[in-house]
Amino acid sequence: MSLSADVGIHLPPSTLLALLEGRGIAAEYQPIMDVRHLTPIGYEALARFRCPQGQNLRPDWVFQALHTSPLSLFQMEYRIKQHQVQYAPQTQALFLNIDQDAFEVFLSEPEHPLVDLVATCPQAVVEIIENSSVSDARLSIAMLKRFGKAGIPLALDDVGAEDSLVALDVLAGVRYIKLARDWLVRWQGGQARHLLQHLIQFAHATEKQVILEGVETQQHLDWARELHIDYAQGFLFRSAFVQSPATA
């Protein structure tokens, strides 16, 4: 059961406090599948939240509600990453999406708690989101440097999403390129198809691997194979999703 839409991001302080104390936190692990053999090469960890009354909370509502308090936002991000690392499948790569604003809280510190935490997970890959502004791009580059210095591989998420920018330094510095689901709509257009083909060629020429997100049908999977995309992620593989227990 989900809260009604009119609740929006106006979550009660008691609910936010419970989450910040570590109650009602869970994770969903979505497999990233080799498109040829349909075997998982890794999982992306997604945050899941539950209020004290047992209702599910949209993750974007939780993070939005905390954005006015940067330290609280960081605390929530740190707690959910601890949970995601603890319950992750152990045999494949673990893709972790780090909230940029939460990361920025400790950016000027010599040691970064999120970098230290992720470094304890040998199979971790940090996802950097596509940018919507120049300041976002600068923060992405800072994240690339901090995690890269710790030897943690990175993925650039949502490449090609609407209203997004590409920081070339970030594109060049990551190991994985994750294509936004928007390409599934655009791909039949001539210019978009040529652009995508060249992006995939660039990735393979520079020893990067390409992941297509939003794969929901066999047609989507066939298209990924046709374009020589390496991996696919989406609801087509829902039966292989893994859930962690919610914290009490």
SERO-4910 file (N, C-alpha, C, O; in steps of 0.05 Angstrom, whole numbers):
BEGIN
 pado doro    nc1    nc2    nc3   cac1   cac2   cac3    cc1    cc2    cc3    oc1    oc2    oc3
  Met    A     17    -24      0      0      0      0     18     25      0     36     27     16
  Ser    A     12     44    -17     28     68    -19     12     92     -9    -12     92     -9
  Leu    A     27    111      1     14    136      9      2    150    -15     12    147    -37
  Ser    A    -20    164    -11    -33    178    -33    -15    200    -44      2    210    -29
  Ala    A    -19    207    -69     -2    227    -82     -3    254    -69     16    269    -70
  Asp    A    -26    261    -55    -28    287    -44    -10    291    -20     -6    313    -10
  Val    A      1    269     -9     21    271     13     46    285      2     59    300     17
  Gly    A     53    279    -23     76    291    -35    101    288    -18    106    266     -8
  Ile    A    117    309    -16    141    307      0    137    318     28    156    322     43
  His    A    112    323     36    106    334     62    103    310     82     81    304     91
  Leu    A    126    297     87    126    274    104    127    284    133    141    303    139
  Pro    A    113    271    152    113    279    180    141    277    191    156    258    184
  Pro    A    149    295    209    175    293    222    180    266    235    202    256    236
  Ser    A    159    255    247    162    229    261    170    207    241    186    189    248
  Thr    A    160    208    217    167    189    197    196    192    188    211    172    186
  Leu    A    204    217    183    232    222    175    251    214    198    273    203    192
  Leu    A    244    220    223    261    213    245    265    183    247    287    174    252
  Ala    A    243    168    243    245    139    244    264    128    223    280    111    228
  Leu    A    262    140    199    280    131    177    309    138    184    327    122    179
  Leu    A    313    163    194    340    171    201    352    154    223    377    151    225
  Glu    A    335    143    240    344    125    261    348     97    251    357     79    266
  Gly    A    342     92    225    347     66    214    324     47    214    327     23    209
  Arg    A    300     58    219    276     41    219    260     44    193    256     66    184
  Gly    A    252     22    181    237     23    156    253     25    131    243     33    110
  Ile    A    279     18    133    297     19    109    299     -9     97    301    -29    111
  Ala    A    297    -10     70    301    -35     56    314    -28     29    320     -5     23
  Ala    A    320    -49     14    333    -46    -12    321    -66    -32    313    -88    -24
  Glu    A    321    -58    -57    314    -76    -79    338    -78    -97    350    -57   -104
  Tyr    A    345   -102   -105    368   -106   -122    359   -115   -149    348   -138   -152
  Gln    A    362    -98   -169    353   -105   -196    377   -116   -213    398   -102   -214
  Pro    A    374   -139   -224    396   -151   -239    403   -137   -264    385   -126   -278
  Ile    A    428   -136   -271    439   -126   -296    448   -151   -312    466   -164   -303
  Met    A    434   -156   -334    437   -182   -348    454   -180   -373    452   -161   -389
  Asp    A    471   -200   -376    486   -203   -402    465   -209   -424    450   -228   -421
  Val    A    464   -192   -445    443   -195   -464    445   -220   -481    425   -229   -492
  Arg    A    468   -232   -483    471   -256   -498    463   -281   -482    449   -298   -492
  His    A    473   -283   -458    469   -307   -442    447   -305   -421    440   -325   -409
  Leu    A    437   -281   -417    416   -275   -397    424   -285   -369    408   -298   -355
  Thr    A    449   -280   -362    459   -285   -335    466   -258   -322    475   -240   -336
  Pro    A    462   -255   -296    468   -230   -283    498   -225   -280    512   -243   -271
  Ile    A    506   -201   -287    534   -193   -282    536   -175   -258    558   -169   -249
  Gly    A    513   -166   -248    513   -149   -225    484   -141   -218    465   -150   -231
  Tyr    A    482   -125   -197    456   -115   -188    458    -86   -182    478    -76   -171
  Glu    A    437    -71   -189    435    -43   -179    418    -42   -154    396    -53   -154
  Ala    A    429    -30   -133    415    -28   -108    397     -3   -108    407     19   -112
  Leu    A    372     -6   -102    353     16   -101    341     19    -73    335     -1    -60
  Ala    A    339     43    -63    328     48    -37    298     43    -36    284     50    -54
  Arg    A    290     31    -14    261     27     -8    256     36     21    272     30     38
  Phe    A    233     49     25    227     60     52    198     52     60    181     50     43
  Arg    A    195     50     86    168     44     97    164     61    122    181     63    139
  Cys    A    140     73    123    134     90    147    126     72    170    121     48    166
  Pro    A    126     83    195    120     66    218     93     52    217     89     31    230
  Gln    A     73     63    202     47     50    199     48     27    178     28     14    174
  Gly    A     71     22    166     74      0    147     70      7    118     73    -10    101
  Gln    A     63     32    112     59     40     84     86     45     71    105     55     83
  Asn    A     87     38     45    111     44     29    113     73     23     93     87     18
  Leu    A    137     84     22    142    112     16    159    113    -10    178     98    -13
  Arg    A    152    132    -27    168    136    -51    195    146    -43    197    166    -28
  Pro    A    217    134    -53    244    143    -46    249    173    -53    262    187    -38
  Asp    A    238    182    -76    243    210    -83    230    229    -63    241    251    -58
  Trp    A    207    222    -51    195    238    -31    213    241     -6    217    262      5
  Val    A    225    218      2    242    218     26    266    236     21    272    253     38
  Phe    A    280    233     -1    304    248     -6    297    278    -10    312    295     -1
  Gln    A    275    284    -24    267    311    -28    261    325     -1    268    348      3
  Ala    A    248    311     16    240    322     42    265    329     59    263    346     77
  Leu    A    287    316     54    311    320     70    331    339     57    351    346     69
  His    A    325    349     33    344    366     19    348    393     32    369    406     27
  Thr    A    329    401     49    333    427     63    352    424     87    360    444     99
  Ser    A    359    400     93    377    394    116    400    377    105    398    352    107
  Pro    A    421    388     95    442    372     82    454    350     99    459    328     89
  Leu    A    458    356    125    470    335    142    451    312    146    459    288    147
  Ser    A    425    318    148    405    296    150    403    280    124    400    256    125
  Leu    A    405    294    102    406    281     76    429    262     74    427    239     65
  Phe    A    453    271     83    476    254     83    472    230    101    479    208     94
  Gln    A    461    235    125    457    213    144    439    191    131    444    167    135
  Met    A    418    200    117    400    181    105    414    165     83    412    141     80
  Glu    A    430    180     66    444    166     45    464    146     56    467    124     45
  Tyr    A    478    154     77    497    136     89    484    111    100    494     89     97
  Arg    A    461    114    114    447     91    125    437     72    103    440     48    106
  Ile    A    426     83     82    416     65     61    439     51     47    436     28     39
  Lys    A    461     65     44    484     51     31    495     29     49    503      8     39
  Gln    A    496     34     75    504     13     93    486    -12     90    496    -35     89
  His    A    460     -7     88    441    -29     85    445    -43     58    445    -68     57
  Gln    A    448    -28     37    451    -40     10    476    -57      8    476    -78     -4
  Val    A    498    -47     21    523    -63     21    519    -89     37    528   -110     30
  Gln    A    506    -86     60    503   -109     79    487   -132     66    495   -155     70
  Tyr    A    466   -126     51    448   -147     42    452   -153     12    436   -168      1
  Ala    A    472   -142     -1    476   -146    -29    483   -175    -36    497   -188    -21
  Pro    A    474   -184    -59    484   -210    -70    514   -208    -72    525   -188    -81
  Gln    A    528   -229    -64    557   -227    -59    574   -235    -84    598   -230    -83
  Thr    A    563   -246   -104    580   -257   -126    582   -240   -150    598   -246   -168
  Gln    A    567   -218   -152    568   -201   -176    573   -172   -168    573   -165   -144
  Ala    A    577   -155   -188    581   -126   -183    557   -114   -169    534   -122   -175
  Leu    A    561    -95   -152    540    -80   -138    541    -51   -147    559    -37   -140
  Phe    A    520    -42   -162    519    -15   -172    504      2   -151    481     -4   -144
  Leu    A    517     23   -142    507     40   -121    504     69   -131    524     81   -140
  Asn    A    480     79   -131    475    107   -140    478    126   -117    462    124    -98
  Ile    A    498    143   -118    503    162    -96    490    189   -101    494    201   -122
  Asp    A    474    198    -82    461    224    -84    483    246    -84    499    248    -66
  Gln    A    483    262   -105    504    283   -108    503    303    -85    524    310    -74
  Asp    A    479    312    -77    477    332    -56    487    320    -29    499    335    -13
  Ala    A    481    295    -24    491    282      0    521    280     -1    535    284     19
  Phe    A    532    273    -24    561    271    -26    575    297    -22    597    298    -10
  Glu    A    562    319    -30    575    345    -29    579    354      0    597    371      5
  Val    A    564    343     19    566    352     47    594    349     58    604    366     73
  Phe    A    608    327     50    635    322     60    656    327     39    679    317     41
  Leu    A    649    341     18    667    344     -5    693    358      3    714    352     -8
  Ser    A    692    377     21    716    392     29    732    379     51    753    389     59
  Glu    A    722    356     61    736    342     83    758    325     71    755    314     48
  Pro    A    780    321     85    802    304     74    794    274     71    804    261     53
  Glu    A    776    265     89    766    238     87    736    239     82    722    256     93
  His    A    726    222     64    697    223     58    684    196     67    692    175     58
  Pro    A    665    198     86    653    173     97    640    155     75    642    131     77
  Leu    A    628    167     55    616    150     34    637    135     18    633    112     11
  Val    A    658    149     12    680    135     -3    691    113     14    696     91      4
  Asp    A    696    118     39    707     97     57    688     74     59    696     51     60
  Leu    A    662     79     61    642     58     63    641     41     38    643     16     39
  Val    A    640     53     15    638     39    -10    664     23    -15    663      1    -27
  Ala    A    686     33     -6    712     19     -9    713     -7      5    730    -24     -1
  Thr    A    695    -12     25    695    -37     40    681    -59     24    681    -82     32
  Cys    A    669    -52      1    654    -71    -15    670    -75    -41    668    -58    -59
  Pro    A    685    -97    -44    702   -101    -67    688   -101    -94    700    -94   -114
  Gln    A    663   -109    -94    648   -110   -120    633    -85   -126    617    -85   -145
  Ala    A    637    -64   -111    621    -39   -115    628    -24   -140    651    -23   -148
  Val    A    607    -13   -153    610      5   -175    592     29   -168    569     26   -162
  Val    A    603     53   -169    588     77   -162    576     89   -187    590     94   -207
  Glu    A    550     94   -186    536    107   -209    535    137   -204    527    147   -183
  Ile    A    544    152   -224    542    181   -224    519    189   -243    519    180   -266
  Ile    A    501    205   -233    478    212   -250    485    232   -271    504    247   -268
  Glu    A    470    232   -293    473    253   -313    467    280   -301    454    281   -280
  Asn    A    477    301   -313    476    327   -302    453    344   -313    446    341   -337
  Ser    A    443    362   -297    423    381   -306    432    410   -305    418    428   -312
  Ser    A    458    414   -296    469    441   -295    499    438   -294    510    417   -290
  Val    A    513    461   -298    542    462   -298    552    454   -270    572    440   -267
  Ser    A    538    464   -249    547    457   -222    545    427   -216    562    416   -202
  Asp    A    524    414   -227    522    385   -225    545    372   -239    556    352   -228
  Ala    A    553    382   -262    575    370   -277    601    372   -260    617    353   -259
  Arg    A    606    395   -248    629    398   -231    629    379   -208    650    368   -200
  Leu    A    606    375   -196    604    356   -174    609    327   -183    621    311   -169
  Ser    A    598    321   -207    603    294   -219    633    289   -222    643    267   -217
  Ile    A    647    309   -232    676    307   -236    690    303   -209    709    287   -207
  Ala    A    681    317   -188    693    314   -162    688    286   -151    706    274   -139
  Met    A    664    275   -156    659    247   -147    676    228   -163    686    208   -151
  Leu    A    679    233   -188    696    215   -205    725    214   -193    737    193   -192
  Lys    A    735    237   -186    762    238   -175    764    224   -148    783    209   -143
  Arg    A    745    229   -130    747    217   -103    744    187   -103    759    173    -91
  Phe    A    723    177   -118    720    148   -119    741    135   -136    750    113   -130
  Gly    A    749    148   -157    770    138   -174    797    135   -159    811    115   -163
  Lys    A    803    154   -143    828    153   -127    827    129   -108    848    118   -101
  Ala    A    803    122    -99    800     99    -81    800     72    -96    796     51    -84
  Gly    A    802     73   -123    802     49   -139    775     37   -144    772     14   -150
  Ile    A    754     54   -141    726     44   -144    717     51   -172    717     75   -180
  Pro    A    709     31   -188    699     37   -215    673     53   -215    658     51   -196
  Leu    A    668     67   -237    644     84   -238    628     78   -263    638     68   -283
  Ala    A    602     85   -261    584     83   -284    570    110   -287    563    123   -267
  Leu    A    567    119   -312    551    143   -317    523    136   -323    517    122   -342
  Asp    A    505    145   -306    477    136   -307    460    155   -325    467    179   -327
  Asp    A    438    144   -336    418    160   -351    430    176   -374    420    198   -380
  Val    A    449    165   -388    460    179   -412    438    181   -433    426    161   -441
  Gly    A    433    205   -442    413    209   -463    385    216   -452    366    218   -467
  Ala    A    383    219   -425    357    226   -414    350    254   -422    367    271   -428
  Glu    A    324    260   -423    314    287   -430    325    307   -411    326    303   -386
  Asp    A    333    331   -422    343    354   -405    368    347   -390    372    358   -368
  Ser    A    385    329   -400    409    323   -386    433    333   -402    432    337   -427
  Leu    A    455    337   -388    480    346   -400    501    324   -397    499    307   -379
  Val    A    521    324   -415    543    304   -413    568    319   -407    577    336   -422
  Ala    A    581    312   -385    607    322   -378    628    303   -391    629    280   -384
  Leu    A    643    313   -410    661    296   -426    682    283   -408    689    260   -413
  Asp    A    692    298   -388    712    286   -370    700    262   -355    714    242   -350
  Val    A    674    264   -347    661    242   -334    657    219   -353    662    195   -346
  Leu    A    647    225   -377    643    204   -397    669    189   -403    668    164   -406
  Ala    A    691    203   -404    716    190   -410    727    174   -386    742    155   -390
  Gly    A    719    181   -362    731    169   -338    716    145   -326    726    133   -308
  Val    A    692    139   -337    677    117   -325    682     90   -339    693     90   -361
  Arg    A    675     68   -326    678     42   -337    653     32   -351    654     16   -370
  Tyr    A    630     42   -342    604     34   -353    588     59   -362    589     79   -349
  Ile    A    574     56   -384    556     76   -394    528     64   -393    522     44   -406
  Lys    A    510     77   -377    483     67   -374    464     85   -391    462    108   -386
  Leu    A    452     72   -411    434     87   -429    407     90   -417    395     70   -408
  Ala    A    396    115   -417    369    120   -407    349    106   -424    353    100   -448
  Arg    A    326    100   -412    304     86   -426    293    103   -449    279     93   -467
  Asp    A    300    129   -449    291    147   -471    299    137   -498    285    141   -518
  Trp    A    322    123   -500    331    112   -526    312     92   -537    311     88   -562
  Leu    A    296     79   -521    277     59   -531    255     72   -547    242     59   -563
  Val    A    251     98   -542    231    113   -558    244    126   -583    233    127   -604
  Arg    A    269    135   -579    283    150   -600    296    132   -622    301    142   -644
  Trp    A    300    107   -616    319     91   -632    312     89   -661    329     85   -678
  Gln    A    286     91   -668    278     89   -696    283    114   -713    283    113   -737
  Gly    A    289    136   -699    296    160   -714    324    158   -725    342    149   -711
  Gly    A    329    167   -749    354    163   -762    377    176   -748    398    163   -743
  Gln    A    375    202   -740    397    215   -727    403    203   -699    426    199   -692
  Ala    A    382    197   -685    386    186   -658    399    158   -660    416    152   -644
  Arg    A    391    143   -679    403    116   -683    433    118   -689    449    103   -678
  His    A    440    136   -707    468    140   -714    484    149   -690    506    140   -685
  Leu    A    473    168   -675    486    178   -651    491    156   -631    513    153   -620
  Leu    A    470    139   -627    473    118   -608    494     97   -617    510     87   -601
  Gln    A    493     91   -643    513     72   -653    542     81   -649    559     66   -641
  His    A    546    107   -653    573    118   -649    580    119   -619    604    115   -612
  Leu    A    561    124   -602    566    124   -573    574     96   -564    593     93   -548
  Ile    A    561     76   -574    567     48   -567    595     41   -578    611     28   -565
  Gln    A    601     50   -603    628     45   -614    649     58   -598    670     46   -592
  Phe    A    644     83   -589    663     97   -572    668     82   -546    690     79   -537
  Ala    A    646     72   -534    649     58   -509    666     33   -512    684     28   -496
  His    A    661     17   -533    676     -7   -536    705     -1   -544    723    -16   -537
  Ala    A    710     20   -560    737     27   -568    754     36   -544    778     34   -545
  Thr    A    740     46   -523    755     56   -499    751     37   -476    755     44   -453
  Glu    A    744     12   -482    742    -10   -462    721     -4   -440    725    -11   -417
  Lys    A    699      8   -449    676     12   -431    654     -8   -439    654    -18   -461
  Gln    A    636    -12   -420    614    -30   -426    588    -14   -424    585      5   -408
  Val    A    568    -22   -440    543     -7   -443    520    -23   -432    517    -47   -437
  Ile    A    504     -9   -415    481    -21   -403    456     -5   -412    455     19   -410
  Leu    A    436    -19   -422    411     -7   -430    391    -10   -407    385    -33   -399
  Glu    A    380     12   -397    360     11   -376    332     11   -388    328     18   -412
  Gly    A    312      4   -372    284      5   -381    276    -17   -399    256    -14   -413
  Val    A    290    -40   -400    283    -62   -417    259    -77   -406    260    -88   -384
  Glu    A    237    -76   -420    212    -87   -410    200   -109   -428    183   -125   -419
  Thr    A    209   -111   -453    198   -130   -472    220   -146   -486    244   -138   -486
  Gln    A    213   -168   -499    232   -183   -515    242   -166   -538    265   -169   -546
  Gln    A    225   -149   -549    233   -131   -570    256   -113   -561    275   -108   -576
  His    A    254   -102   -537    275    -85   -526    301   -101   -524    323    -90   -531
  Leu    A    299   -126   -515    323   -142   -512    335   -149   -539    360   -148   -542
  Asp    A    318   -155   -559    328   -160   -586    343   -136   -597    363   -139   -611
  Trp    A    332   -113   -592    344    -88   -602    371    -84   -589    390    -75   -603
  Ala    A    373    -89   -563    399    -87   -550    420   -105   -562    443    -98   -566
  Arg    A    411   -129   -568    430   -148   -581    438   -138   -609    461   -141   -617
  Glu    A    419   -128   -624    424   -118   -651    445    -96   -651    462    -94   -669
  Leu    A    445    -79   -630    463    -56   -629    489    -63   -614    506    -46   -610
  His    A    492    -88   -606    516    -97   -592    520    -83   -565    542    -78   -556
  Ile    A    497    -78   -552    497    -69   -525    505    -93   -507    496   -115   -512
  Asp    A    520    -87   -486    531   -109   -470    511   -121   -451    507   -145   -449
  Tyr    A    497   -103   -436    480   -112   -414    453    -97   -415    451    -76   -426
  Ala    A    433   -109   -402    406    -98   -401    396    -99   -372    402   -117   -357
  Gln    A    378    -80   -366    366    -78   -339    338    -68   -343    332    -50   -358
  Gly    A    319    -80   -328    291    -71   -329    272    -92   -320    279   -114   -311
  Phe    A    246    -86   -323    225   -103   -312    221   -129   -328    206   -146   -319
  Leu    A    234   -132   -351    233   -158   -364    246   -179   -346    239   -203   -349
  Phe    A    263   -171   -328    277   -190   -311    267   -189   -282    281   -195   -263
  Arg    A    242   -180   -279    231   -175   -252    231   -200   -235    235   -198   -210
  Ser    A    228   -224   -247    228   -248   -231    255   -253   -216    257   -269   -198
  Ala    A    276   -239   -226    303   -242   -214    309   -220   -194    331   -219   -183
  Phe    A    290   -201   -189    295   -180   -169    299   -193   -142    287   -213   -136
  Val    A    316   -180   -126    321   -190    -99    314   -168    -79    321   -145    -83
  Gln    A    300   -176    -57    291   -157    -37    306   -162    -11    310   -185     -3
  Ser    A    314   -140      2    326   -143     29    304   -141     49    282   -130     43
  Pro    A    308   -151     74    288   -147     95    288   -117    103    309   -104    103
  Ala    A    265   -107    111    263    -80    121    272    -80    150    266    -98    166
  Thr    A    287    -59    158    296    -56    185    272    -49    203    254    -34    195
  Ala    A    273    -60    227    251    -55    247    256    -29    262    240    -22    279
***
